[in-house]
């Protein structure tokens, strides 16, 4: 068998995790994307709608659809941002707070099971590797235009 590439391992693992979360989310009549959004909104002060997309690594159009759906389901409400009259804060409703707790419990359960199966040292190395990959990407050290080579 050929060597498994780093990107393949990351992608395949994330897809398996996403499928697992979506299967679990069905039990709560929601989706992983909604659960992730619930967890990304500050439960006490709300979150500016403009900072939610970058915080979640999501495009504005995708996030807009999710927020519209969440508002229709009564999970969130939009309120004017008192610090910036042009902005909007996304706040969780009581129902949204309840569903946020469900989402948090699911994530904590996943972490608990993995931590019971993987040593602390291996997890430390895993996070070091993911941090390094993210830094290489952010610093644009993987694909750069080298003008000295044709």
Helices and strands as residue ranges (DSSP letters): H 6-26, H 32-40, E 47-48, H 49-56, H 60-72, E 76-81, E 84-92, H 94-117, H 120-138
